[in-house]
Amino acid sequence: MKFGKVDNPGELDLSLPPDHPQTIVTLNKYLESDEELKVSVGCAKWNKTDLKNFYPKGTKDELGYYATQFNSIELNAFFYRIFPPEQVEKWNEKTTNEFKFFPKVPQLISQFRRLKNCEQELEDYIHSVSTFGDKLGSCFLQMHPNYTPKSWDDFVVFIENWSKEIPLTVEFRDIRWYEGNVAEELFHLLEENNIGTIITDTAGRRDLMHMRLTNDKCFIRYTGANHKSDYTRLDDWVERLKDWKEQGLKEINFFVHQNMEKESPLLAAYFIEKLNKALDINIKIPKGLAENQGNLEF
């Protein structure tokens, strides 16, 4: 994930900004709910080439092994093509009952068609991801950096026509979506339709850290910089998520990227151990990684 990559992470202030004032208001709506906290932590992909040294020697079924170590995957593969339901069924068969998939909305819909004239493609995508059944976490929509609020009307139509049975989160990369009246209207629209926001934490785009939640779920896309600050940044997230849980948060979805992806499982394992202690939960720490925490190649 090269978005927001910098050459000098040690020279930047990478601390988390304060929450948007409305985040606590939104979360407090769920304080009285007795729903148990759900936590999904994983990587962006399971490809052995990217996650070098994560798989035991001789591993042939990469997803099968990955699913024994992590409870979820941010499924970027869907960005490049709409997989048939038969392929989704095969993935289901390789994973545990508790495993969750978070498939990205295809670029054909989000970036090429820009949410317009894509009814058939959207229907095919929804049909495919519905095959995940209980293993479907949330779909996530990532818009092109040049998708601006000038396309507001198109975005509203898309959101209002989105299947209410399929969870969705949204990420913009043009800062104007998170400013002034546009931001107020955007977050109101998302809240009204029970659609979540994505917070992308990457070193070079701190301006996009809006820290605004629109329902009882958070979706964090965290990109490390292959620098020692990666750990302190994760520590900060543990504390923020603890605060959000106390305010009413019911679901955490946290996915770790790296500029050099091979280190992603190591960072994720570190984060899981810290989160387990802070929230008194028991998410499995990937085998063989706990003892290597703190050993990123800087």
Secondary structure, DSSP 4 states (H G I P E B T S, - for coil): --TT--S-GGGS--PPPPPPHHHHHHHHTTTT--PPPEEEEEES---TTTSTTTSPTT---HHHHHHHH-SEEEEGGGGT----HHHHHHHHHHS-TT-EEEEBPPHIIIIISTTSS-HHHHHHHHHHHHTTGGGB--EEEE--TT--GGGHHHHHHHHHHS-TTS-EEEE--SGGGGSHHHHHHHHHHHHHTT-EEEEEE-TT-GGG-----SSSEEEEEEEE-SSTHHHHHHHHHHHHHHHHHHHT--EEEEEEEESSGGGHHHHHHHHHHHHHHHHT--PPPPTTTGGGTT----
